[in-house]
Amino acid sequence: LREVKAFVTQDIPLYHNLVMKHIPGADPELVLLNHYYEELDRIALSEMTRSEINELLEKLGFYKKAQPEDEVPEEFRFSPAKDSPFHDEPSSDATEKASSEAKHTDL
């Protein structure tokens, strides 16, 4: 697990919205959560190289800083989430009105 250890010690501090939780005796896994901390997926890391883990995180949309102290650009603030709950959503009244109007097309 030398590659995973190198990733944990050298690369994790560069990633935005990536947190390492050490669980003694557990195999290393990447656990993907949504904004509500519900588990979306688990990816085993034991057999992966450091570069493979970095490539995976890039594909998943994680933002990697050049230095740990660097600022995260605004457009990556909620990354890798694609469905931020902070976007404007139509109110339930507007949704109900639109659906009731769609039902009465003969009026």
C-alpha positions as CSV (number, residue, x, y, z in Angstrom):
1,L,0.0,0.0,0.0
2,R,3.0,2.3,-0.5
3,E,1.3,4.1,-3.4
4,V,-1.9,4.7,-1.4
5,K,0.2,6.0,1.5
6,A,2.1,8.4,-0.8
7,F,-1.3,9.7,-2.2
8,V,-2.7,10.2,1.3
9,T,0.4,12.1,2.7
10,Q,1.3,14.1,-0.4
11,D,-1.8,14.5,-2.6
12,I,-4.9,14.7,-0.4
13,P,-3.9,18.1,1.1
14,L,-4.0,19.5,-2.5
15,Y,-7.6,18.4,-3.2
16,H,-10.6,20.6,-2.5
17,N,-13.6,18.8,-0.8
18,L,-11.6,15.6,-0.2
19,V,-11.2,14.5,3.4
20,M,-9.2,11.5,4.7
21,K,-10.7,9.5,7.6
22,H,-8.4,6.8,9.0
23,I,-10.1,3.7,10.1
24,P,-7.6,1.2,11.6
25,G,-7.6,-2.2,9.9
26,A,-9.9,-1.1,7.0
27,D,-8.8,-1.3,3.4
28,P,-8.4,2.1,1.8
29,E,-11.5,3.2,-0.1
30,L,-12.8,6.4,-1.7
31,V,-16.3,7.0,-0.4
32,L,-18.3,9.4,-2.5
33,L,-21.0,11.4,-0.7
34,N,-23.6,13.8,-1.8
35,H,-24.4,17.2,-0.2
36,Y,-26.5,15.5,2.4
37,Y,-23.7,13.1,3.3
38,E,-25.5,10.2,1.8
39,E,-23.2,7.5,0.3
40,L,-23.2,7.4,-3.5
41,D,-20.4,5.0,-4.2
42,R,-17.3,3.2,-2.7
43,I,-14.1,2.7,-4.8
44,A,-11.4,0.4,-3.5
45,L,-7.9,2.0,-3.7
46,S,-5.7,-0.9,-2.5
47,E,-4.7,-2.0,-5.9
48,M,-4.4,1.4,-7.5
49,T,-1.2,3.4,-8.0
50,R,-0.8,7.0,-6.9
51,S,-1.2,8.3,-10.4
52,E,-4.3,6.1,-11.0
53,I,-5.9,7.6,-7.9
54,N,-5.1,11.1,-9.1
55,E,-6.5,10.3,-12.6
56,L,-9.7,9.0,-11.0
57,L,-10.2,12.1,-8.9
58,E,-9.7,14.3,-12.0
59,K,-12.3,12.3,-13.9
60,L,-14.7,12.6,-10.9
61,G,-14.3,16.4,-11.0
62,F,-12.2,17.1,-7.9
63,Y,-10.3,20.3,-8.0
64,K,-6.5,19.9,-7.3
65,K,-4.6,23.0,-6.1
66,A,-0.9,23.5,-6.9
67,Q,-0.1,24.2,-3.2
68,P,-2.2,23.3,-0.1
69,E,-2.6,27.0,0.8
70,D,-3.8,28.1,-2.6
71,E,-7.3,29.6,-2.9
72,V,-10.0,27.6,-4.7
73,P,-11.6,29.5,-7.6
74,E,-15.3,30.3,-7.1
75,E,-16.4,28.0,-10.0
76,F,-14.9,25.0,-8.2
77,R,-16.2,25.9,-4.7
78,F,-18.8,23.1,-4.7
79,S,-16.9,20.7,-6.9
80,P,-17.0,17.8,-7.6
81,A,-20.8,18.1,-7.0
82,K,-22.7,18.6,-10.2
83,D,-26.1,19.2,-8.5
84,S,-25.4,21.8,-5.8
85,P,-28.5,22.4,-3.6
86,F,-27.5,26.0,-3.5
87,H,-28.7,26.7,-7.1
88,D,-32.0,28.5,-7.4
89,E,-34.9,26.0,-7.6
90,P,-38.5,26.8,-8.5
91,S,-40.8,27.1,-5.6
92,S,-43.3,24.3,-5.0
93,D,-46.1,26.8,-5.7
94,A,-44.7,27.5,-9.2
95,T,-44.3,23.8,-9.8
96,E,-47.9,23.0,-8.7
97,K,-49.3,25.8,-10.8
98,A,-47.4,24.6,-13.9
99,S,-48.6,21.1,-13.4
100,S,-52.2,22.1,-12.9
101,E,-52.1,24.3,-16.0
102,A,-50.7,21.4,-18.0
103,K,-53.7,19.2,-16.9
104,H,-56.2,21.8,-18.1
105,T,-55.1,22.3,-21.7
106,D,-58.7,22.4,-22.9
107,L,-59.6,25.6,-21.2
